[in-house]
Amino acid sequence: MPKRSEEMLMDLWMSLLLVWITCVPCVSMSPIIGQSKSTQTGGSAAVASGLGEGQRLLSRAKRGWVWNQMFVLEEFSGPDPILVGRLHTDLDVGSKNIKYVLAGEGAGTIFAINELTGDIHAMKRLDREEKAEYTLTAQVINADTDEPLEPPSEFIIKVQDINDNPPQFIEGPYRASVPEMSAVGTPVTRVTASDADDPVYGNSAKLVYSILEGQPYFSVDPNSATIKIALHGMDREMREEYLVVIQAKDMGGHMGGLSGTTTVTVTLTDINDNPPKFSKSLYEFIIPEDLPLGKMGGKVKANDRDIGENAKSTYSVIEGDDQGVFEIITDTQTQEGILRLKKPLDYENKRAFTLKVEATNIRLEPGNGGPFKDTATVKIVVEDSDEPPVFSKPMYLLEVNENAPINTVIGTVTARDPDSSGSLVRYFIDRHTDLERQFNINVDDGKITLAKPLDRETDMWHNITVTATEVRNHSQISRAIVAIRVMDINDNAPEFAAEYEAFLCENGKPGQVIQTVSAVDKDDPIQGHYFDYRLVPEMLNNPNFTIKNNQDNSISVLAKHDTFRRQKQEMYFLPIIVTDNGNPPMSSTNTLTIRVCGCSKDGIVQSCNVEAYVLPIGLSMGALIAILALIVVLFVTLRRHKNEPLIIKDDEDVRENIIRYDDEGGGEEDTEAFDIATLQNPDGINGYLPRKDIKPDLQFMPRAGQHSGPNGVDVDEFINVRLHEADNDPTAPPYDSIQIYGYEGRGSIAGSLSSLETASSDSDQNYDYLREWGPRFRRLGELYSVGESDRET
């Protein structure tokens, strides 16, 4: 028999023995919780019969029911029903007319009573964990009449627990974590088991915890079930996960107790306890000197046994890069150090570098002293590359006078090949930046010369791009910007700032300002403009006007008298010479127009037209209007008479009856080649008639019409002129164009009709095949057959 079965059987017999000792003998010793009326009556009567009247016998009354609280053992599965207890009443003196009745929870199903003896048996196997107690009611009745002999009494049957439920870990299996290198005794987690047995009665539910697997790394508190670190220096990098088996045993852990187990998976979490370590102590790279800035030149890697944030490192160059040519960054995905260029390499200046790089942990673990780090050496060899020429300046600023002659040397650009081989360099101007080809450059020495005259007033600056190319390798090209400033010379004369037109009032006063005049100059002298104004020599003694310098590069024109009259002279012209201060000075003569006008008393101009005060021929205004109307009527009549056709149409006009049948002109679209209406009115058509079917190679402007003399129209001369023009004008109709009339489209099995000939032809062609084309060509075949037979005869 297995050990567990033996333990259960022993527990069962011990429980039965305990119940038998404690419960069965106590039935008669139980306190009386009910009493029988018949007993009380009979007793009283018996006592009363032995005493005198007036005396009362004091006696203890008996209760009818005698029992204690009953118990029944759970999980009992014997062959016979188990006796729970016995009910008894004082009325039961062996008579046959008393019957015990049981009612309440489980009466008749779980519990049964012997009606005669009052014995109560458990009919089924009970489980305390399902129901711990039952409340029932007992009563004694007359067996014959079923009348109650005693009032019902309630009692309880308790199911007595046995150790039949092992402990269970409801929340298992468990997972827990603890930092690596934790001290001994550091709590990891706590587990909890439960036992369904009675925690009050006995030790069936008293649990004790122990560790079955996971030693010597972990321990467990037997009472609180707290799992703790038991070994010093547990390193995650050596082992990350542990499986711990915990046992919970009831009966206080003694022999015979039931047990349950659970598993706890303990994971050691990482701390930063490992420094980064370069995979190699020496790295060697070959980097071409034309590697672009920011591009990768090599990779280094420092490995860290830690994980997550604890494994992240930053890289830096700590030695060997005094000029700051290199930088090293961290690839966040691979944790590699990427070596890049911050400044361009130059093989001719330095051909090798020896750098010392350092990897440092980003995260600092408290208590570990300082940040973990490691160093490595990086040797870099610069590889020579064919580099483009290098200009002495990235941008050149040149100056040239605008009057400089052609082929003047403006300046020189220089470039060299930085390679050790030192290839020759050729210079060119990018013509996209010099569309007017204003400048030239010597391909050998880079001298820029003037190719066309300059005008500062048109373009003050010229920005061109010069390219330098290696003779040995034309793909190596460099560019430089050349800004050419055109320097000013005094080559423009000053002139009036506007087209002035002054107005002078007839009633003006002498010395009044008629107009203020200023000048402009397209030149731009360094010292600024200063203009000198004077009248032309022949106007120095001008009696009407004079000028006054305003000391601000402007003058005022003044009137000398007040006797100006429109009837005498309506307009005056005053020539003024304006001279600048250039070297040599430039001057121009500008004329100021002055109108004499009628003004109001306030000097406001009202009218500047000449008015006739007297009509010399004595005509009134109405007569003048009538004369003007007559002139208009005559003019309209003459124009209408002029528009009539010069050739009168009549029935005998035969010029429209000329018919030509051999016209081989431009085909159906040549509807405008010959227009006979032109002959009717040669002056009516002065333009040319464009063709619609072809596009002329040359375009001619419309020709002026040939006007006839006063004696009429000479048609013959007109036609000859037109004929001469048609012979010399390639766009004049008719056009010599090939016209095809027999084309029948592509894919036709029949040839062109132009291949057919008459019977009188000398061709030897055989037309018998026409008979095979069907009824439509039968007649045509017969005609040509007749022609063949006649020729043979």
Beta strands, then each sheet from edge to edge (+ up, - down):
strand 1: 32-34
strand 2: 65-66
strand 3: 70-73
strand 4: 82-86
strand 5: 98-104
strand 6: 111-113
strand 7: 119-122
strand 8: 133-142
strand 9: 153-160
strand 10: 174-179
strand 11: 187-190
strand 12: 208-213
strand 13: 218-220
strand 14: 226-229
strand 15: 241-249
strand 16: 259-269
strand 17: 277-278
strand 18: 282-288
strand 19: 296-303
strand 20: 313-319
strand 21: 326-330
strand 22: 336-341
strand 23: 352-361
strand 24: 373-383
strand 25: 390-391
strand 26: 395-401
strand 27: 409-412
strand 28: 415-416
strand 29: 425-429
strand 30: 439-441
strand 31: 447-450
strand 32: 461-470
strand 33: 477-487
strand 34: 495-496
strand 35: 501-505
strand 36: 513-520
strand 37: 532-535
strand 38: 545-549
strand 39: 554-559
strand 40: 571-579
strand 41: 587-599
strand 42: 605-607
sheet 1: 1+ 2-
sheet 2: 3+ 9+ 8- 5+
sheet 3: 4+ 7- 6+
sheet 4: 10+ 16+ 15- 12+
sheet 5: 11+ 14- 13+
sheet 6: 17+ 19- 22+ 21-
sheet 7: 18+ 24+ 23- 20+
sheet 8: 25+ 28-
sheet 9: 26+ 33+ 32- 29+
sheet 10: 27+ 31- 30+
sheet 11: 34+ 36- 39+ 38-
sheet 12: 35+ 41+ 40- 37+
sheet 13: 35+ 41+ 42-
end
